Amino acid sequence: MLSSVRAALMRRGHAEHDADDLVQEAWMRLARHQEEQAIDHPDGFLMRTAINLSIDAYRLRVSHGEEVMIEDVVLLDTSPSVEATLLGRERAARLGICLGRLNERTRAMLIAHRIDGLTYQEIARQQQISVTAVEKHIARATLLLTTWMEGW
C-alpha cells in the first residue's frame, strides 16, 4: 500500500524524497489514530491523509514561498555569449549604415513610427502629407532595409 500512496503523490508532481516524507508523515498519523480508535479502512485513511498533507504542503509553499537548499539550485548564465554579443554589434552597425542610405524624410518617418511609436496619422500631420503617402514611405523603407540586411 505504501508504494501506491507514494506513486500517487509522485503523479501529483512531488519529487521522490518529498513523496517519501509525506508517506512517512501519513503513516505516523495512521499509527497515532489507531491507538485511540480502530480504523476500518487503513489503506484509504493512509491515502487520504497523504493527499491532504500534499495539498497542505502546496498551500504553504504558495502562501509563504518555497524554501530552497542552495545545493538544489542550478544557476544558469542567461547573458548572451561573446559571439552573440559581437554579432549583435555587427548587425547594429550594419543597420546604422543601411538607415543612412535612406533619404532623410523616409528615415525620419520610419524612426517616428518604429522607434517613437507614432501612428501613420500623426506622422502624416507632422509631415503634412497623406496617410497613404506615409504608408508607402514606411513600406518602401522596410523593404529596402530588409533587402540590405539580408545575410545578417
N, C-alpha and C positions, 0 to 999 in steps of 0.2 A: 504493500500500500504506500509506503514512504516514497518509493520510486515514482509512482503515478502522481503523487502530490508534487514532487519535485519537478516532474516533466510538465505538469500543468502550469506551474509557476514559470518555468523557462519558456513555455509557449506564450506567456503573457509578457515576455520581454526581460525577465530577470536574468542576470548573469548566474553562472553555476554556483559560485560561492554565496551570492545573495539568496538563491533558492534554498541552498543547504541551511543557511541561517534561519530562514522563515520556517522551514520544515522542523528544525530543532525547537524553535520557539513554540510552534503549534503542538509538537509532541509533549513539551513540558506542560503546556496548558491542559492538554488532554489528561496527563497523569495527575495533575493537581485536582482537576474537576472530578476524576474518577474516585479520588479519595473521599470526596464529600457525598457523591451520589453515583449510582450506576448509569452508564450511558448505553442506550440500546444500539446505536449505530456509531461505533467509534471511528470507522473509516470515513463516514460522512462528516462527523464532527471535526476530524483532522483536516479534511479537505476544505470545509467551510472556514475553519479557523485560519488556515494558511492563506486562503484567498483574502479573507478580511484583513489579515496582517499585511498582505501585499498592498491592498488598497490604502490602508493607513500609512504605510511607508511612502507610497506615491504622493499622497496628500501632504505629508510632511515635507518631502523634497520640493514640491511645488510651492508651498507656502513659506518655507524657510530657506530655500536654496539647498543645493546638494553639496555635501562636504566631499572634497576630492583629495585623496592622498597624492602627494607630489610624485610618487613612483608610478602612479597610474596615468599621469598626464603625458601626452605626447605633444611636444612643441613643434609646430610647423613654421617654417620661414616662408611667408606668403609674399615677400617682396620679390619684384621681378629679378631675373638673373642679369648678370652683367651683359650677356649677349642681347637679351630682350631690351635692356635699357639703351644700349648702343644703337640697336635697330630703330627704336622709338625716336631717338635723337636724329638719326639719319632721315627717317620719314618726316619728322617735323621740319627739318631743314629743307627737304625736297618740297614739302607743301608750301613753305615760305617762298621758295623760288617760283613755284607754279602760281601762287597767288600774285606774285609780282608781274607775271606775264599777262594777267587780266588787265583790261583797261580800268582806269581809276573808278569810273562810275559803276561799272558792273561789280568790281571788287567791293565797293562801299555798300552796294545793295546786298550782296551775298553775306558780308560780315554783319550787316544790320539784321538780317533775317536769322542766320545760323548762330551767331555769337550773342548778339544783343537781344534776340528773341522778338524782334518787331514783326508784326503781321505785314502781309503784302499791302493792305490798305494803308497802314501807317507809313510804309516806305513810299508808296505812290504819292501820298500827301506831301512828304518831305521833298521828294524829287520833282514834284509837280508833273507827274506822268500818270498814265492809266495803270490800273491793277494788272491788266493783260500784259503791258509792257514790262512791268516788274517781274511777272511770272516768266516771261521769255528771257529776260536778263539772267535770272537765277537758274533757270533750266539750262541755258547755254553755259553759264559758268560751271555748273555742276558737271555737265558733260565734258567740258574741257579739262577740268581738274581730274576727273575720273580717268580720262584718256592719258593725261600727262603723268599721273601717279601709277599707271599700270606697271606691274612688276615690283612694286614696293609694298 
